């Protein structure tokens, strides 16, 4: 057991390549097969520790990189969600404005149609009144025409009678 303790104390000096002391081969040769197994195991454990440290460092770098990329991805996702929300709001606002405009146009169109309908009713009433007036004027023109014909006939008869009757001398 003392040999192992001596080996454990001497190994850090030997493990350091800059250290001055006994070489590892002479140490292994002096310790025998059991000592050689311990020394190889010790160096292998050191190698595994170095590899574990490297692996931890690489894993830490990966975690940092992954955390950064995850954060960037989340930021992009948040920005996209915000843009989609803004787009939805703007589309809803635009649909609302279009609906309000259509309602206003429809309301104005209804008022214009009612005004046209009222004007059409008044125009129809005016046309009926004008038809009645034209009818009345035709009756009046027919009556005037009849009167003129009568006057002409009476005037012609008077002329005939004046022409056919002997002229009477009017004495002064």
C-alpha positions as CSV (number, residue, x, y, z in Angstrom):
1,X,0.0,0.0,0.0
2,X,2.9,2.3,0.7
3,X,4.0,2.0,-2.9
4,X,0.7,3.2,-4.2
5,X,0.8,6.2,-1.9
6,X,4.3,7.0,-3.1
7,X,3.1,6.6,-6.7
8,X,0.1,8.9,-6.1
9,X,2.3,11.5,-4.6
10,X,5.0,11.2,-7.3
11,X,2.6,11.1,-10.3
12,X,1.7,14.8,-10.4
13,X,5.3,15.7,-10.7
14,X,5.7,13.1,-13.5
15,X,2.5,14.1,-15.2
16,X,3.8,17.6,-15.7
17,X,6.1,17.5,-18.8
18,X,8.1,20.5,-17.5
19,X,8.8,18.9,-14.2
20,X,12.3,17.5,-13.4
21,X,12.3,14.0,-12.0
22,X,12.0,10.4,-12.8
23,X,10.6,9.5,-16.2
24,X,7.4,7.6,-16.4
25,X,9.0,4.5,-18.0
26,X,11.6,4.2,-15.2
27,X,8.8,4.6,-12.7
28,X,6.6,2.0,-14.3
29,X,9.6,-0.3,-14.6
30,X,10.4,0.0,-10.9
31,X,6.8,-0.5,-9.8
32,X,6.2,-3.7,-11.7
33,X,3.0,-4.8,-13.4
34,X,0.6,-3.6,-10.7
35,X,2.2,-0.2,-10.6
36,X,2.1,0.0,-14.4
37,X,-1.6,-0.8,-14.4
38,X,-2.1,2.0,-11.8
39,X,0.0,4.5,-13.7
40,X,-1.8,3.7,-17.0
41,X,-5.2,4.0,-15.3
42,X,-4.1,7.3,-13.7
43,X,-3.0,8.7,-17.0
44,X,-6.2,7.4,-18.7
45,X,-8.3,9.0,-16.0
46,X,-6.4,12.3,-16.7
47,X,-7.0,11.9,-20.4
48,X,-10.7,11.2,-19.7
49,X,-10.8,14.3,-17.4
50,X,-9.3,16.4,-20.2
51,X,-11.7,15.0,-22.7
52,X,-14.6,15.7,-20.3
53,X,-13.5,19.3,-19.8
54,X,-13.2,19.7,-23.6
55,X,-16.6,18.1,-24.0
56,X,-18.1,20.4,-21.3
57,X,-16.5,23.4,-23.0
58,X,-17.9,22.4,-26.4
59,X,-21.3,21.6,-24.8
60,X,-21.3,25.0,-23.1
61,X,-20.5,26.7,-26.3
62,X,-23.2,24.8,-28.0
63,X,-25.7,25.7,-25.3
64,X,-24.7,29.3,-25.6
65,X,-25.0,29.2,-29.4
66,X,-28.3,27.2,-29.2
67,X,-29.6,29.7,-26.6
68,X,-28.6,32.6,-28.9
69,X,-30.2,31.0,-31.9
70,X,-33.3,30.1,-29.9
71,X,-33.5,33.7,-28.7
72,X,-33.1,35.0,-32.2
73,X,-35.8,32.5,-33.5
74,X,-38.1,33.6,-30.7
75,X,-37.5,37.2,-31.5
76,X,-38.3,36.5,-35.2
77,X,-41.4,34.6,-34.2
78,X,-42.5,37.4,-31.9
79,X,-41.9,40.0,-34.7
80,X,-43.9,37.8,-37.1
81,X,-46.7,37.4,-34.6
82,X,-46.7,41.2,-34.1
83,X,-46.7,41.8,-37.9
84,X,-49.6,39.3,-38.3
85,X,-51.5,41.0,-35.6
86,X,-50.9,44.5,-37.1
87,X,-51.9,43.1,-40.5
88,X,-55.1,41.6,-39.1
89,X,-55.9,44.9,-37.4
90,X,-55.2,46.9,-40.5
91,X,-57.3,44.5,-42.6
92,X,-60.1,44.7,-40.1
93,X,-59.9,48.5,-40.1
94,X,-59.9,48.5,-43.9
95,X,-62.9,46.1,-44.0
96,X,-64.7,48.4,-41.5
97,X,-64.0,51.5,-43.5
98,X,-65.2,49.7,-46.7
99,X,-68.3,48.6,-44.9
100,X,-69.0,52.1,-43.6
101,X,-68.4,53.5,-47.1
102,X,-70.7,51.0,-48.7
103,X,-73.4,51.7,-46.1
104,X,-73.0,55.5,-46.8
105,X,-73.2,54.9,-50.5
106,X,-76.2,52.6,-50.1
107,X,-77.9,55.2,-47.8
108,X,-77.2,58.0,-50.4
109,X,-78.4,55.7,-53.2
110,X,-81.6,55.0,-51.4
111,X,-82.2,58.7,-50.9
112,X,-81.5,59.4,-54.6
113,X,-83.8,56.6,-55.7
114,X,-86.6,57.9,-53.5
115,X,-86.0,61.4,-55.0
116,X,-86.1,60.0,-58.5
117,X,-89.2,58.0,-57.6
118,X,-90.9,61.1,-56.3
119,X,-89.8,63.1,-59.3
120,X,-91.1,60.3,-61.6
121,X,-94.5,60.4,-59.7
122,X,-94.6,64.2,-60.1
123,X,-93.7,63.9,-63.8
124,X,-96.4,61.3,-64.3
125,X,-98.9,63.6,-62.6
126,X,-97.7,66.5,-64.8
127,X,-98.0,64.4,-67.9
128,X,-101.6,63.4,-66.9
129,X,-102.4,67.0,-66.3
130,X,-100.9,68.0,-69.6
131,X,-102.9,65.2,-71.3
132,X,-106.1,66.7,-69.7
133,X,-105.1,70.2,-70.8
134,X,-104.4,69.0,-74.3
135,X,-107.8,67.2,-74.4
136,X,-109.4,70.4,-73.1
137,X,-107.5,72.5,-75.7
138,X,-108.6,70.1,-78.4
139,X,-112.2,70.4,-77.3
140,X,-111.7,74.2,-77.3
141,X,-110.1,74.2,-80.7
142,X,-112.9,72.0,-82.1
143,X,-115.4,74.4,-80.6
144,X,-113.6,77.4,-82.0
145,X,-113.3,75.6,-85.4
146,X,-117.0,74.9,-85.3
147,X,-117.8,78.5,-84.4
148,X,-115.5,79.8,-87.2
149,X,-117.2,77.4,-89.7
150,X,-120.6,78.6,-88.5
151,X,-119.5,82.2,-88.8
152,X,-118.2,81.5,-92.2
153,X,-121.4,79.7,-93.2
154,X,-123.5,82.5,-91.7
155,X,-121.3,85.1,-93.3
156,X,-121.5,83.4,-96.6
157,X,-125.3,83.1,-96.3
158,X,-125.5,86.7,-95.4
159,X,-123.4,87.6,-98.4
160,X,-125.5,85.5,-100.6
161,X,-128.6,87.0,-99.3
162,X,-127.2,90.5,-99.7
163,X,-126.0,89.7,-103.2
164,X,-129.2,87.9,-104.2
165,X,-131.5,90.6,-102.9
166,X,-132.1,93.7,-105.1
167,X,-130.3,96.6,-104.0
168,X,-132.4,99.1,-102.3
169,X,-131.6,102.5,-102.7
170,X,-131.2,104.4,-99.7
171,X,-132.8,107.7,-99.9
172,X,-131.3,110.6,-98.3
